[in-house]
Structures are given as structure tokens and as C-alpha cells.
Amino acid sequence: MQAFMTYINDSISELRHVRWPTRQQAIRLSIIVIGFTLVSSLAFGVIDYALSLIVTFLLSLTY
């Protein structure tokens, strides 16, 4: 139990050293993450669609 309390106290101590972002930084970084996620999703969607067309075409050659 003592080790657990030491862990909790050390964690709280470390959280006091964290430099939290300002509201503007948090908003800007959130927009960047959302934008990157949308672009990545679109790219993976296009690649998935193209690969499915290729596989469908290759499978149609066997029949």
C-alpha cells in the first residue's frame, strides 16, 4: 500500500511540472489533428476503394 501512495504522490508532483497549453494553442492543435484525421481518412478510403476495384477485376478474370 505504501508503494501505491508513493506512486500517487509522485504522479501529482510530476503533474505540477507540466506546462499546459493555452486555450489558443489547444484549439489550434485540435484543428490540426482533426484536419489530419480527415485527410488521412480520405486517402485511406481512396486507396481501399482502388484496391477493391483491382481485386474485383482480378477475380472477374477467373470466371
Phi and psi in radians as a Rosetta constraint file:
Dihedral C 1 N 2 CA 2 C 2 CIRCULARHARMONIC -1.120 0.35
Dihedral N 2 CA 2 C 2 N 3 CIRCULARHARMONIC -0.668 0.35
Dihedral C 2 N 3 CA 3 C 3 CIRCULARHARMONIC -1.125 0.35
Dihedral N 3 CA 3 C 3 N 4 CIRCULARHARMONIC -0.658 0.35
Dihedral C 3 N 4 CA 4 C 4 CIRCULARHARMONIC -1.152 0.35
Dihedral N 4 CA 4 C 4 N 5 CIRCULARHARMONIC -0.769 0.35
Dihedral C 4 N 5 CA 5 C 5 CIRCULARHARMONIC -1.129 0.35
Dihedral N 5 CA 5 C 5 N 6 CIRCULARHARMONIC -0.659 0.35
Dihedral C 5 N 6 CA 6 C 6 CIRCULARHARMONIC -1.099 0.35
Dihedral N 6 CA 6 C 6 N 7 CIRCULARHARMONIC -0.738 0.35
Dihedral C 6 N 7 CA 7 C 7 CIRCULARHARMONIC -1.055 0.35
Dihedral N 7 CA 7 C 7 N 8 CIRCULARHARMONIC -0.806 0.35
Dihedral C 7 N 8 CA 8 C 8 CIRCULARHARMONIC -1.095 0.35
Dihedral N 8 CA 8 C 8 N 9 CIRCULARHARMONIC -0.809 0.35
Dihedral C 8 N 9 CA 9 C 9 CIRCULARHARMONIC -1.097 0.35
Dihedral N 9 CA 9 C 9 N 10 CIRCULARHARMONIC -0.719 0.35
Dihedral C 9 N 10 CA 10 C 10 CIRCULARHARMONIC -1.155 0.35
Dihedral N 10 CA 10 C 10 N 11 CIRCULARHARMONIC -0.666 0.35
Dihedral C 10 N 11 CA 11 C 11 CIRCULARHARMONIC -1.117 0.35
Dihedral N 11 CA 11 C 11 N 12 CIRCULARHARMONIC -0.762 0.35
Dihedral C 11 N 12 CA 12 C 12 CIRCULARHARMONIC -1.124 0.35
Dihedral N 12 CA 12 C 12 N 13 CIRCULARHARMONIC -0.703 0.35
Dihedral C 12 N 13 CA 13 C 13 CIRCULARHARMONIC -1.071 0.35
Dihedral N 13 CA 13 C 13 N 14 CIRCULARHARMONIC -0.740 0.35
Dihedral C 13 N 14 CA 14 C 14 CIRCULARHARMONIC -1.183 0.35
Dihedral N 14 CA 14 C 14 N 15 CIRCULARHARMONIC -0.635 0.35
Dihedral C 14 N 15 CA 15 C 15 CIRCULARHARMONIC -1.107 0.35
Dihedral N 15 CA 15 C 15 N 16 CIRCULARHARMONIC -0.473 0.35
Dihedral C 15 N 16 CA 16 C 16 CIRCULARHARMONIC -1.249 0.35
Dihedral N 16 CA 16 C 16 N 17 CIRCULARHARMONIC -0.362 0.35
Dihedral C 16 N 17 CA 17 C 17 CIRCULARHARMONIC -1.544 0.35
Dihedral N 17 CA 17 C 17 N 18 CIRCULARHARMONIC -0.152 0.35
Dihedral C 17 N 18 CA 18 C 18 CIRCULARHARMONIC -1.229 0.35
Dihedral N 18 CA 18 C 18 N 19 CIRCULARHARMONIC 2.366 0.35
Dihedral C 18 N 19 CA 19 C 19 CIRCULARHARMONIC -1.669 0.35
Dihedral N 19 CA 19 C 19 N 20 CIRCULARHARMONIC 1.753 0.35
Dihedral C 19 N 20 CA 20 C 20 CIRCULARHARMONIC -1.308 0.35
Dihedral N 20 CA 20 C 20 N 21 CIRCULARHARMONIC 2.538 0.35
Dihedral C 20 N 21 CA 21 C 21 CIRCULARHARMONIC -1.259 0.35
Dihedral N 21 CA 21 C 21 N 22 CIRCULARHARMONIC 2.690 0.35
Dihedral C 21 N 22 CA 22 C 22 CIRCULARHARMONIC -1.276 0.35
Dihedral N 22 CA 22 C 22 N 23 CIRCULARHARMONIC 2.979 0.35
Dihedral C 22 N 23 CA 23 C 23 CIRCULARHARMONIC -1.066 0.35
Dihedral N 23 CA 23 C 23 N 24 CIRCULARHARMONIC -0.741 0.35
Dihedral C 23 N 24 CA 24 C 24 CIRCULARHARMONIC -1.103 0.35
Dihedral N 24 CA 24 C 24 N 25 CIRCULARHARMONIC -0.757 0.35
Dihedral C 24 N 25 CA 25 C 25 CIRCULARHARMONIC -1.114 0.35
Dihedral N 25 CA 25 C 25 N 26 CIRCULARHARMONIC -0.735 0.35
Dihedral C 25 N 26 CA 26 C 26 CIRCULARHARMONIC -1.107 0.35
Dihedral N 26 CA 26 C 26 N 27 CIRCULARHARMONIC -0.732 0.35
Dihedral C 26 N 27 CA 27 C 27 CIRCULARHARMONIC -1.140 0.35
Dihedral N 27 CA 27 C 27 N 28 CIRCULARHARMONIC -0.819 0.35
Dihedral C 27 N 28 CA 28 C 28 CIRCULARHARMONIC -1.080 0.35
Dihedral N 28 CA 28 C 28 N 29 CIRCULARHARMONIC -0.786 0.35
Dihedral C 28 N 29 CA 29 C 29 CIRCULARHARMONIC -1.185 0.35
Dihedral N 29 CA 29 C 29 N 30 CIRCULARHARMONIC -0.605 0.35
Dihedral C 29 N 30 CA 30 C 30 CIRCULARHARMONIC -1.133 0.35
Dihedral N 30 CA 30 C 30 N 31 CIRCULARHARMONIC -0.709 0.35
Dihedral C 30 N 31 CA 31 C 31 CIRCULARHARMONIC -1.124 0.35
Dihedral N 31 CA 31 C 31 N 32 CIRCULARHARMONIC -0.711 0.35
Dihedral C 31 N 32 CA 32 C 32 CIRCULARHARMONIC -1.092 0.35
Dihedral N 32 CA 32 C 32 N 33 CIRCULARHARMONIC -0.770 0.35
Dihedral C 32 N 33 CA 33 C 33 CIRCULARHARMONIC -1.133 0.35
Dihedral N 33 CA 33 C 33 N 34 CIRCULARHARMONIC -0.758 0.35
Dihedral C 33 N 34 CA 34 C 34 CIRCULARHARMONIC -1.119 0.35
Dihedral N 34 CA 34 C 34 N 35 CIRCULARHARMONIC -0.747 0.35
Dihedral C 34 N 35 CA 35 C 35 CIRCULARHARMONIC -1.087 0.35
Dihedral N 35 CA 35 C 35 N 36 CIRCULARHARMONIC -0.788 0.35
Dihedral C 35 N 36 CA 36 C 36 CIRCULARHARMONIC -1.097 0.35
Dihedral N 36 CA 36 C 36 N 37 CIRCULARHARMONIC -0.680 0.35
Dihedral C 36 N 37 CA 37 C 37 CIRCULARHARMONIC -1.122 0.35
Dihedral N 37 CA 37 C 37 N 38 CIRCULARHARMONIC -0.751 0.35
Dihedral C 37 N 38 CA 38 C 38 CIRCULARHARMONIC -1.116 0.35
Dihedral N 38 CA 38 C 38 N 39 CIRCULARHARMONIC -0.783 0.35
Dihedral C 38 N 39 CA 39 C 39 CIRCULARHARMONIC -1.130 0.35
Dihedral N 39 CA 39 C 39 N 40 CIRCULARHARMONIC -0.743 0.35
Dihedral C 39 N 40 CA 40 C 40 CIRCULARHARMONIC -1.111 0.35
Dihedral N 40 CA 40 C 40 N 41 CIRCULARHARMONIC -0.756 0.35
Dihedral C 40 N 41 CA 41 C 41 CIRCULARHARMONIC -1.072 0.35
Dihedral N 41 CA 41 C 41 N 42 CIRCULARHARMONIC -0.744 0.35
Dihedral C 41 N 42 CA 42 C 42 CIRCULARHARMONIC -1.104 0.35
Dihedral N 42 CA 42 C 42 N 43 CIRCULARHARMONIC -0.779 0.35
Dihedral C 42 N 43 CA 43 C 43 CIRCULARHARMONIC -1.092 0.35
Dihedral N 43 CA 43 C 43 N 44 CIRCULARHARMONIC -0.803 0.35
Dihedral C 43 N 44 CA 44 C 44 CIRCULARHARMONIC -1.149 0.35
Dihedral N 44 CA 44 C 44 N 45 CIRCULARHARMONIC -0.597 0.35
Dihedral C 44 N 45 CA 45 C 45 CIRCULARHARMONIC -1.113 0.35
Dihedral N 45 CA 45 C 45 N 46 CIRCULARHARMONIC -0.759 0.35
Dihedral C 45 N 46 CA 46 C 46 CIRCULARHARMONIC -1.136 0.35
Dihedral N 46 CA 46 C 46 N 47 CIRCULARHARMONIC -0.766 0.35
Dihedral C 46 N 47 CA 47 C 47 CIRCULARHARMONIC -1.098 0.35
Dihedral N 47 CA 47 C 47 N 48 CIRCULARHARMONIC -0.745 0.35
Dihedral C 47 N 48 CA 48 C 48 CIRCULARHARMONIC -1.094 0.35
Dihedral N 48 CA 48 C 48 N 49 CIRCULARHARMONIC -0.757 0.35
Dihedral C 48 N 49 CA 49 C 49 CIRCULARHARMONIC -1.117 0.35
Dihedral N 49 CA 49 C 49 N 50 CIRCULARHARMONIC -0.756 0.35
Dihedral C 49 N 50 CA 50 C 50 CIRCULARHARMONIC -1.117 0.35
Dihedral N 50 CA 50 C 50 N 51 CIRCULARHARMONIC -0.751 0.35
Dihedral C 50 N 51 CA 51 C 51 CIRCULARHARMONIC -1.149 0.35
Dihedral N 51 CA 51 C 51 N 52 CIRCULARHARMONIC -0.630 0.35
Dihedral C 51 N 52 CA 52 C 52 CIRCULARHARMONIC -1.170 0.35
Dihedral N 52 CA 52 C 52 N 53 CIRCULARHARMONIC -0.631 0.35
Dihedral C 52 N 53 CA 53 C 53 CIRCULARHARMONIC -1.131 0.35
Dihedral N 53 CA 53 C 53 N 54 CIRCULARHARMONIC -0.725 0.35
Dihedral C 53 N 54 CA 54 C 54 CIRCULARHARMONIC -1.118 0.35
Dihedral N 54 CA 54 C 54 N 55 CIRCULARHARMONIC -0.788 0.35
Dihedral C 54 N 55 CA 55 C 55 CIRCULARHARMONIC -1.129 0.35
Dihedral N 55 CA 55 C 55 N 56 CIRCULARHARMONIC -0.731 0.35
Dihedral C 55 N 56 CA 56 C 56 CIRCULARHARMONIC -1.062 0.35
Dihedral N 56 CA 56 C 56 N 57 CIRCULARHARMONIC -0.742 0.35
Dihedral C 56 N 57 CA 57 C 57 CIRCULARHARMONIC -1.114 0.35
Dihedral N 57 CA 57 C 57 N 58 CIRCULARHARMONIC -0.788 0.35
Dihedral C 57 N 58 CA 58 C 58 CIRCULARHARMONIC -1.116 0.35
Dihedral N 58 CA 58 C 58 N 59 CIRCULARHARMONIC -0.668 0.35
Dihedral C 58 N 59 CA 59 C 59 CIRCULARHARMONIC -1.225 0.35
Dihedral N 59 CA 59 C 59 N 60 CIRCULARHARMONIC -0.512 0.35
Dihedral C 59 N 60 CA 60 C 60 CIRCULARHARMONIC -1.263 0.35
Dihedral N 60 CA 60 C 60 N 61 CIRCULARHARMONIC -0.362 0.35
Dihedral C 60 N 61 CA 61 C 61 CIRCULARHARMONIC -1.248 0.35
Dihedral N 61 CA 61 C 61 N 62 CIRCULARHARMONIC -0.413 0.35
Dihedral C 61 N 62 CA 62 C 62 CIRCULARHARMONIC -1.447 0.35
Dihedral N 62 CA 62 C 62 N 63 CIRCULARHARMONIC -0.241 0.35
